[in-house]
Amino acid sequence: MDGLALLARDVVQQDPFSGAAFVFTNRGRTKLKILVWDRNGFVVWYKRLERDRFAWPRAGEEVLTLSHQQLGWLLDGYDVWRMKPHASLQLAVCG
C-alpha cells in the first residue's frame, strides 16, 4: 500500500489521500490494483486475470482519468478505448 501511495504522489503527482482511486497494473497487464484512501486508512482492491490482459494506455500516457462507468468496464474486461470485452471464462473447481 505504501509503495502504491508513493507512486500516486511521486509519479502521478496526485495526493493519495484525496479519496481518488489510483489504478495500477503490472507489466504483463494481468494484475490490477486499485488504491483508495478511505477516511482513516488505505484500501487496496486486487484482480488477477487467468487469461487475457487488461486494456491499458500506450507508453507515454501514464495518467488517465476514467469515469466510474469506464472503471467498471475495465474491471469487467472491456477495452475502454475500443469497447471490446474479454471472452467469458468458466473454470472448474477441483476438490
Secondary structure, 3 states (H helix, E strand, C coil): CHHHHHHHHHCCCCCCCCCCCEEEECCCCCEEEEEEECCCCEEEEEEECCCCCCCCCCCCCCCCCCCHHHHHHHHHCEECCCCEECCCCCCCCCC
